[in-house]
Amino acid sequence: MIYWNHYERKNSKEVALARIEQFRDAALLEMKRAERYRNFLSLLILNLSEFLATAGKRKIDNSEEAQEFIKEAAERLGRFVRETDLISIFKNDQLIMLLPETDLNGARLAADRFTKVLSEFMSEFIESDYRFSVPGEITSFPDPTGEASLKSRLAAMFGDN
């Protein structure tokens, strides 16, 4: 993928957490590529705000600690993604993932796997056996239902480009 040259990775297991600008650029480029070649592309948004507002308050006292938690969660999640997938932090409480060449069903399977990883991480973080739910949203291209559009979702997130 073209956009990997923006990141420095010491080894293949290291997570490349993209800055939001890099994520936006890569997402818009992948969207154009998907439209042109009719490739699958999925966007997964995992919302950690509920955890941060409730159970996470036991260990997180300020926004700086919350950002460190989100970064650690992204790094944990990054161990389970393909090299072509991209992860970033959005709006300070969401993890967003771009999944090239992944259809809606593949994105659902990935979301199940990723939410399980995050739930375990959150439980470890507050030292509890409770399994947290992680709300998520999936948008894919081409959308088989015709109801949602990845292009319009990206435009809503990053503005029209």
Rosetta silent file (secondary structure, phi, psi, omega in degrees, C-alpha in Angstrom):
SEQUENCE: MIYWNHYERKNSKEVALARIEQFRDAALLEMKRAERYRNFLSLLILNLSEFLATAGKRKIDNSEEAQEFIKEAAERLGRFVRETDLISIFKNDQLIMLLPETDLNGARLAADRFTKVLSEFMSEFIESDYRFSVPGEITSFPDPTGEASLKSRLAAMFGDN
SCORE:     score description
SCORE:     0.000 S_00000001
   1 L     0.000  141.751 -175.876    0.000    0.000    0.000 S_00000001
   2 H   -60.882  -40.036 -170.569    1.234    3.437   -0.872 S_00000001
   3 H   -76.201   -8.084  178.642    0.606    5.023    2.481 S_00000001
   4 H   -67.196  -18.098  179.280    2.862    2.717    4.505 S_00000001
   5 H   -70.028   -8.333  176.881    5.823    4.837    3.481 S_00000001
   6 H   -79.131  -13.064 -172.357    4.521    7.451    5.952 S_00000001
   7 L  -115.572  149.365  174.043    5.299    5.233    8.902 S_00000001
   8 L  -109.526  118.909  179.149    8.453    3.953   10.408 S_00000001
   9 L  -118.276  127.961 -179.253    8.162    0.416   11.647 S_00000001
  10 L   -74.651  -31.753  176.386   11.104   -1.249   13.335 S_00000001
  11 L  -153.253  171.846 -173.636    9.743   -4.717   12.629 S_00000001
  12 L   -68.704  -17.827 -179.599    6.676   -6.364   11.136 S_00000001
  13 L   -89.726  -12.527 -179.636    5.038   -6.850   14.546 S_00000001
  14 L   -71.364  137.794 -179.116    5.261   -3.180   15.498 S_00000001
  15 L   -83.792  131.358  175.873    1.967   -1.324   15.254 S_00000001
  16 L  -100.141   94.758  178.510    1.894    1.688   12.990 S_00000001
  17 E   -83.218  115.217 -174.746   -0.666    3.946   14.629 S_00000001
  18 E   -78.757  142.121  168.448   -1.524    6.545   12.024 S_00000001
  19 L   -67.779  154.774 -174.123   -1.973   10.201   12.774 S_00000001
  20 H   -61.335  -34.258  178.278   -5.497   11.274   11.848 S_00000001
  21 H   -64.991  -41.441  177.980   -4.240   13.266    8.853 S_00000001
  22 H   -65.005  -41.093  179.032   -2.436   10.183    7.527 S_00000001
  23 H   -61.815  -46.438  179.318   -5.533    8.077    8.114 S_00000001
  24 H   -57.830  -49.205 -179.182   -7.694   10.590    6.239 S_00000001
  25 H   -60.749  -44.519  179.788   -5.309   10.702    3.292 S_00000001
  26 H   -65.766  -41.381 -179.257   -5.051    6.918    3.147 S_00000001
  27 H   -63.850  -43.219  179.877   -8.822    6.467    3.484 S_00000001
  28 H   -67.684  -38.035  176.916   -9.564    8.895    0.669 S_00000001
  29 H   -65.547  -45.367  179.076   -6.914    7.285   -1.540 S_00000001
  30 H   -65.217  -33.937  178.060   -8.235    3.781   -0.815 S_00000001
  31 H   -64.221  -45.258  177.469  -11.788    4.981   -1.497 S_00000001
  32 H   -61.262  -42.014  179.477  -10.781    6.227   -4.940 S_00000001
  33 H   -63.691  -43.714  179.731   -8.964    2.962   -5.577 S_00000001
  34 H   -62.922  -42.158  178.843  -11.968    0.895   -4.448 S_00000001
  35 H   -65.309  -44.054 -176.222  -14.316    2.855   -6.704 S_00000001
  36 H   -66.126  -44.701 -174.407  -12.031    2.622   -9.696 S_00000001
  37 H  -103.170    3.997 -178.681  -11.249   -1.082   -9.431 S_00000001
  38 L    56.302   42.902  175.284  -14.443   -2.167   -7.612 S_00000001
  39 L   -88.720  155.301  174.709  -12.421   -3.455   -4.663 S_00000001
  40 L   -75.706  148.784  176.234  -13.894   -3.983   -1.242 S_00000001
  41 E  -153.811  132.366  179.508  -13.091   -1.452    1.467 S_00000001
  42 E  -130.137  149.382  176.285  -14.424   -1.285    5.013 S_00000001
  43 E  -120.406  128.906  178.889  -14.271    1.225    7.831 S_00000001
  44 E  -119.303  127.770  178.111  -14.677    0.072   11.415 S_00000001
  45 E  -117.730  120.950  178.395  -15.284    2.544   14.246 S_00000001
  46 E  -111.696  122.872 -173.135  -14.984    1.260   17.816 S_00000001
  47 E   -99.857  118.326 -179.791  -16.294    3.615   20.488 S_00000001
  48 L  -104.153    8.870 -175.279  -14.565    3.539   23.875 S_00000001
  49 H   -64.278  -38.820 -179.727  -16.335    6.591   25.350 S_00000001
  50 H   -62.624  -44.602  177.561  -18.754    4.572   27.471 S_00000001
  51 H   -61.992  -45.530 -178.889  -15.920    2.637   29.095 S_00000001
  52 H   -63.229  -33.358 -177.598  -13.914    5.806   29.696 S_00000001
  53 H   -80.678  -19.099 -176.235  -16.924    7.537   31.278 S_00000001
  54 L  -116.696  -94.333 -174.024  -17.792    4.648   33.609 S_00000001
  55 H   -61.259  -35.954 -178.887  -15.490    1.787   34.572 S_00000001
  56 H   -63.717  -22.513 -179.759  -12.372    3.464   33.238 S_00000001
  57 H   -61.792  -20.807  178.505  -12.778    6.299   35.733 S_00000001
  58 H   -61.467  -32.216 -176.272  -11.454    3.934   38.406 S_00000001
  59 L  -120.398   -9.993 -176.794   -7.970    4.211   36.910 S_00000001
  60 L  -113.163  116.637 -176.218   -8.138    7.219   34.601 S_00000001
  61 L   -99.556  -21.643 -176.254   -8.102   10.607   36.284 S_00000001
  62 L  -148.366  173.939 -175.534   -7.544   12.992   33.396 S_00000001
  63 H   -67.264  -28.746  177.775   -7.636   13.345   29.625 S_00000001
  64 H   -65.801  -42.606  176.910   -3.909   12.668   29.315 S_00000001
  65 H   -67.578  -35.143  177.011   -4.342    9.277   30.994 S_00000001
  66 H   -63.393  -42.562  178.106   -7.383    8.617   28.808 S_00000001
  67 H   -64.300  -37.234  177.430   -5.297    9.271   25.695 S_00000001
  68 H   -66.415  -39.153  176.378   -2.619    6.906   26.960 S_00000001
  69 H   -61.247  -47.349 -179.549   -5.278    4.234   27.532 S_00000001
  70 H   -60.570  -42.328  179.633   -6.647    4.711   23.991 S_00000001
  71 H   -63.405  -43.163  177.634   -3.135    4.486   22.561 S_00000001
  72 H   -63.673  -38.756  177.663   -2.453    1.266   24.500 S_00000001
  73 H   -63.148  -42.048  178.477   -5.786   -0.145   23.300 S_00000001
  74 H   -63.967  -40.615  179.126   -4.840    0.678   19.702 S_00000001
  75 H   -66.137  -39.336  176.734   -1.460   -0.962   20.138 S_00000001
  76 H   -63.252  -45.661  179.520   -3.083   -4.087   21.574 S_00000001
  77 H   -63.516  -36.056 -178.450   -5.534   -4.175   18.696 S_00000001
  78 H   -61.266  -19.959  178.164   -2.716   -3.612   16.226 S_00000001
  79 L   -71.391  -13.681 -173.550   -1.270   -7.015   17.066 S_00000001
  80 L  -115.533   13.602 -179.116   -4.306   -8.601   15.403 S_00000001
  81 L  -110.742  162.508  176.295   -4.523   -6.673   12.135 S_00000001
  82 L   -77.895  161.979  179.195   -3.021   -7.234    8.720 S_00000001
  83 L   -63.274  -25.031 -178.985   -0.156   -5.079    7.500 S_00000001
  84 L   -83.691  -13.748  179.584   -2.504   -3.406    5.015 S_00000001
  85 L   -78.892  154.893 -176.807   -4.989   -2.356    7.715 S_00000001
  86 E  -130.691  136.474 -179.213   -4.688    1.060    9.279 S_00000001
  87 E  -122.400  141.542  173.670   -5.574    2.176   12.817 S_00000001
  88 E  -149.368  168.042  176.033   -5.972    5.678   14.209 S_00000001
  89 E  -101.236  132.912 -177.184   -7.569    7.503   17.131 S_00000001
  90 E  -127.751  132.910  177.784  -10.581    9.647   16.267 S_00000001
  91 L    55.300   29.000  174.596  -12.316   12.237   18.471 S_00000001
  92 L    65.295   -5.464 -179.296  -10.192   11.175   21.480 S_00000001
  93 L  -142.608   14.034  179.676  -12.408    8.202   22.349 S_00000001
  94 E  -129.787  142.737  170.928  -12.776    6.139   19.177 S_00000001
  95 E  -102.647  128.402  178.267  -10.503    3.741   17.374 S_00000001
  96 E  -115.339  141.134 -177.541  -10.980    3.781   13.624 S_00000001
  97 E  -132.066  132.184  174.654   -9.719    1.088   11.328 S_00000001
  98 E  -102.258  124.780 -175.841   -9.468    1.042    7.565 S_00000001
  99 E  -118.517   87.571  178.360   -9.694   -2.478    6.162 S_00000001
 100 E   -63.469  148.328  177.543   -8.733   -2.576    2.467 S_00000001
 101 L    55.250   37.335  178.441  -10.030   -5.474    0.380 S_00000001
 102 L  -126.701  120.671  178.611  -12.486   -6.428    3.133 S_00000001
 103 L   -81.247  179.881 -176.995  -16.184   -6.845    2.392 S_00000001
 104 H   -60.244  -43.496  179.403  -18.991   -6.286    4.893 S_00000001
 105 H   -64.465  -41.466  176.821  -18.997   -9.897    6.115 S_00000001
 106 H   -63.470  -38.192  178.316  -15.231   -9.858    6.571 S_00000001
 107 H   -66.612  -36.666  177.105  -15.501   -6.567    8.447 S_00000001
 108 H   -64.882  -42.882  177.322  -18.143   -8.073   10.750 S_00000001
 109 H   -63.098  -42.981  177.581  -15.871  -11.012   11.532 S_00000001
 110 H   -62.921  -42.572  179.512  -12.963   -8.642   12.153 S_00000001
 111 H   -60.786  -41.760  177.458  -15.160   -6.444   14.378 S_00000001
 112 H   -59.959  -45.726 -179.470  -16.139   -9.478   16.476 S_00000001
 113 H   -65.049  -44.858 -177.278  -12.495  -10.425   16.894 S_00000001
 114 H   -68.136  -39.101  179.117  -11.383   -6.850   17.640 S_00000001
 115 H   -67.699  -32.540  175.439  -14.152   -6.159   20.172 S_00000001
 116 H   -64.881  -44.651  178.228  -13.213   -9.364   22.015 S_00000001
 117 H   -60.338  -46.216 -179.608   -9.573   -8.229   22.166 S_00000001
 118 H   -66.069  -39.498  178.055  -10.602   -4.784   23.418 S_00000001
 119 H   -60.151  -44.328  177.821  -13.009   -6.230   25.981 S_00000001
 120 H   -64.036  -41.308  178.519  -10.226   -8.392   27.405 S_00000001
 121 H   -61.828  -43.887 -179.652   -7.856   -5.424   27.427 S_00000001
 122 H   -64.733  -39.808  177.983  -10.380   -3.256   29.291 S_00000001
 123 H   -63.680  -43.363  176.577  -10.970   -5.997   31.856 S_00000001
 124 H   -62.483  -39.676 -176.059   -7.233   -6.345   32.424 S_00000001
 125 H   -60.509  -43.345 -179.485   -6.904   -2.585   32.666 S_00000001
 126 L   -98.880    8.311  177.304   -9.310   -2.247   35.582 S_00000001
 127 L    56.807   59.723 -178.475   -8.386   -5.664   37.000 S_00000001
 128 L  -139.265  156.385  175.743  -11.837   -7.185   36.656 S_00000001
 129 L   -89.635   -7.346 -178.687  -13.358  -10.352   35.226 S_00000001
 130 L   -64.308  137.422  177.457  -16.230   -8.376   33.722 S_00000001
 131 L  -102.075  117.230 -177.048  -16.379   -8.449   29.918 S_00000001
 132 L   -83.338  148.775  171.725  -17.232   -5.063   28.485 S_00000001
 133 L   -91.616  146.685 -179.961  -19.167   -4.518   25.302 S_00000001
 134 L  -121.288  105.036  179.429  -17.567   -2.276   22.736 S_00000001
 135 L   -65.542  142.071 -178.897  -20.066   -0.508   20.476 S_00000001
 136 E  -143.104  166.715  178.997  -18.972   -0.324   16.891 S_00000001
 137 E  -137.497  136.457  179.125  -20.020    0.825   13.462 S_00000001
 138 E  -123.610  132.473  172.864  -19.116   -0.735   10.124 S_00000001
 139 E  -130.187  133.605 -176.633  -19.400    0.899    6.734 S_00000001
 140 E  -129.639  159.565  174.058  -18.302   -0.926    3.593 S_00000001
 141 E  -130.719  137.126  -13.866  -17.873   -0.369   -0.126 S_00000001
 142 L   -69.987  145.651 -177.046  -19.551   -1.521   -2.200 S_00000001
 143 L   -84.787  115.332 -176.542  -22.455   -1.609    0.225 S_00000001
 144 L   -65.370  -23.500 -177.841  -24.671   -4.606   -0.554 S_00000001
 145 L   -87.828  -20.483 -178.472  -27.724   -3.040    1.095 S_00000001
 146 L    75.975    3.582 -176.387  -27.437    0.286   -0.698 S_00000001
 147 L   -87.006  -37.806 -175.526  -28.325    2.056    2.574 S_00000001
 148 L  -118.071  153.937  179.942  -24.966    3.397    3.681 S_00000001
 149 L  -128.539  123.630  177.807  -22.122    4.848    1.740 S_00000001
 150 H   -62.367  -39.117  179.781  -18.509    4.661    2.796 S_00000001
 151 H   -60.650  -44.470  179.682  -17.728    7.677    0.669 S_00000001
 152 H   -70.889  -31.462  177.117  -20.344    9.803    2.429 S_00000001
 153 H   -65.716  -44.804  177.406  -19.222    8.470    5.825 S_00000001
 154 H   -62.802  -39.912  178.195  -15.634    9.509    5.112 S_00000001
 155 H   -63.110  -39.132  179.044  -16.870   12.903    3.908 S_00000001
 156 H   -67.221  -35.484 -179.203  -18.812   13.340    7.154 S_00000001
 157 H   -75.680  -42.433 -169.329  -15.745   12.434    9.213 S_00000001
 158 H  -117.960    0.133 -176.157  -13.110   14.386    7.300 S_00000001
 159 L    86.579  163.374 -179.719  -14.980   16.862    5.131 S_00000001
 160 L   -74.246  122.948  175.741  -15.387   16.787    1.383 S_00000001
 161 L  -133.745    0.000    0.000  -12.064   16.269   -0.386 S_00000001
